[in-house]
Amino acid sequence: MDVVLTNGSLITATSTNQYSDLFRALKGGGSRFGIVTRFEIALVRVGRRVDRHWYGGIVNVSSSAILY
């Protein structure tokens, strides 16, 4: 995520750099740490090949499948 901090500096927060704590905080929905100007996401395939033309819906994930 590219973030403008409250002091006006522009940083890039990832899960592996020195701003990893800010990255985790921003993923939790906190917007009081700065303004996110750009982010990249990784797509995850869900469903079967025959379901590829269907969009939307609810995806249920058990708590044991969530990666922290």
C-alpha positions in Angstrom: 0.0 0.0 0.0 1.2 3.5 -0.8 0.2 5.7 2.2 0.4 9.4 2.9 1.1 9.7 6.6 -0.3 12.5 8.8 3.0 14.3 8.6 2.7 14.4 4.8 5.4 11.8 3.9 4.7 9.1 1.3 5.7 5.6 2.2 5.0 2.1 0.9 3.8 -0.4 3.5 4.1 -4.1 2.8 4.0 -7.2 5.0 7.8 -7.6 4.7 9.3 -4.1 5.0 9.9 -1.8 8.0 6.3 -0.6 7.8 4.8 -4.1 8.3 3.0 -3.0 11.5 1.3 -0.2 9.6 0.4 -2.6 6.9 -1.4 -4.9 9.4 -3.2 -1.9 11.0 -4.4 -0.6 7.6 -5.7 -4.1 6.7 -7.8 -4.0 9.9 -9.7 -0.9 8.6 -8.0 1.8 10.5 -7.9 5.0 8.5 -6.6 7.2 11.2 -3.0 6.3 10.4 -2.9 7.8 6.9 -4.5 7.9 3.5 -4.0 4.9 1.2 -3.4 6.2 -2.3 -2.6 2.8 -4.0 -2.9 -0.8 -3.1 -2.3 -4.2 -4.8 -4.2 -7.3 -4.1 -3.6 -11.0 -4.9 -6.5 -12.8 -6.5 -7.6 -16.2 -5.1 -9.4 -18.7 -7.2 -12.7 -19.8 -5.6 -15.1 -22.4 -6.8 -14.9 -24.8 -9.7 -14.3 -24.2 -13.4 -17.9 -24.7 -14.2 -18.8 -21.9 -11.8 -16.5 -19.3 -13.4 -19.4 -17.4 -15.0 -21.1 -16.7 -11.7 -20.2 -13.5 -9.8 -21.1 -12.3 -6.3 -22.4 -14.2 -3.4 -21.1 -15.1 0.1 -17.9 -16.9 0.8 -17.8 -18.6 4.2 -14.3 -19.2 5.6 -13.7 -21.1 8.8 -11.5 -19.3 11.4 -8.8 -22.0 11.0 -8.4 -21.2 7.3 -7.5 -17.5 7.9 -3.9 -16.7 7.6 -2.5 -14.0 9.9 
